[in-house]
Amino acid sequence: MIALCRDQIDLKALKENTKIKLETVLVDHHNLSDEDMYLMDSVVKIIDHRPRDERWSWPGGEIHLESVGSCATLVARNLFDKHPHMIDSQISSPILIDTCNFAKEANRATIVDVEVTNALEKAGSLSLDRDKVFNEIVEAKSDISRLTTDDLLIRDLKVTSGIPIVGLPMLVKITRVVFQLVGQCIFPLGMEEGKIPDDAITASSSYETKSVGPQNARFTLLPTVK
Ligand SMILES: [Mn+2]
């Protein structure tokens, strides 16, 4: 199986190439970002499980919009219907992850997810031990031991309106002591009673310093400790 990322393909060049007709299938989304708007008239099919966005109607396109736990379920069903020889049972892996291994508490899986996964397992050689497969994937996904700092920064990177948002994994441990301090506000922690002085609180910009400057970022203002 070959995994290709979209930035490995020069879609713009393909679009501008007059000798070919670029056909694009949007999967797991049905809208285009500003930078992808040039693909607008190349979209021939939508396969998505998100709630319908009325601003994107895609007239003339083949639309498969259905609220299921995993978009991979819809992709697999589409392959069963149109290209059964291309079915690879590994496609059930993202379904396991998206539905949290069909856990009742997660309440993500629909009957369609279940049926398609059963069909995939029947069609392929994948281990039928779903718990084992699920645990192996979760373990592999959370293993960052071989990633460099650069890898970590781009690992879950999302770009929204040109703004990169890094999804950095971080282990947060809240001890009971800290929770008690915060939950019951037993002690002020520097901001409230002013141990942290005004000039130690900064902001990259303020509309008007006196009224909305960073020194106003205190929940409760008590007399400053000198
Ligand atoms: Mn999705």
Boltz pocket constraint, residues with backbone or C-beta under 6 A from the ligand:
constraints:
  - pocket:
      binder: B
      contacts: [[A, 28], [A, 49], [A, 69], [A, 70], [A, 71]]
      max_distance: 6.0
